[in-house]
Amino acid sequence: MIFGQIRRRLRGEPLLAPTGRDVLQYVGALYDAVTSPLASEAKQVQMVKRSMNYVGVGVDAGHHFIHAVQRAQIAPTSSASARRS
């Protein structure tokens, strides 16, 4: 999602606004990529929250999404890999 936008911008192509479903898929994939079963849930959530600060501000103008992410304390109940199966 992010790198595709950068490539489109560099090629001079119009940028596509991601849908909520796109963002949800990205968050799930991010969670799967940066978390480890060896780390506590709190540490895993903090890792994802740090990453979301970069993409979350562009999701909605009212910043409701990033506000909710910043207040998250537990991991999602299902990861992106579970939703894909």
N, C-alpha and C positions, 0 to 999 in steps of 0.2 A: 504494500500500500504506500508506504512512505517513499521508498526508493523509486517506485513507478512514477510517483508525482514529480520527483526530482528529475528523472529521465525525460518526462514529458515537458517540463519547464525548460530544460536545456535544449531540447529539440524545437522549442518555440511552439509546441502544441498546447491547446487549451487544457487546463487542469480539470479533472473530474472530481466532484465533491463525493466523498465516500458516504454510503448509506449507513444507517444504524446497524444493519446486518453486517456490513463490511467491517465496521469498527468492532462489533462483538466478536467476529471471527478473528480479527487481529489481536484483540485482548486475550482471547483463549490461546492462540498460537504463541503469543508472548509469554503467557503464564507457563505453558508447557516448555518453552525454550529456556527460561531463566530460573526455573525452580528445580529443587533437588529433594528427593525423599530423605536425604541425610540432614537437611536443614529444618529448623522448627517452622511451623506454619507462620508464626509472626515474622520471621526473617524472610520467608518466601514472599509474603504479602508486601513487605517493605521494598523488596527488589522490584516487584512489578510496579508499585506505586512510583518509584523513582523514574522508571522508564515511561510511565504514563504521563508524567509532567511534560514530556516533550511533544506528545501527540494529543493529549487531552484538551489543550487550550484551543485547538482548531475544530473541535467537535461541535460545540454550540456557542453561540454568541453570548448567552447568559451565564456561561461557565458552570452550569448545573452538573454536567458530567464530571468535570475535574473536581468539583466540590465533593461529589459523592465518592470519587476514587480516593481523594485525600482522607476521607473519614473511614474508609474500609479498614476493618481489623481482622477479618477472617477471609480465607480463600473461598473462591466460588465453589458451589457444590458440584459443578460438573465442568470439566475442562473442555477445550476445543476438540481434543482427540475423542472424548466421549460423545460429543455432539456429532462428530463426523461418522461414527460407527452406527 
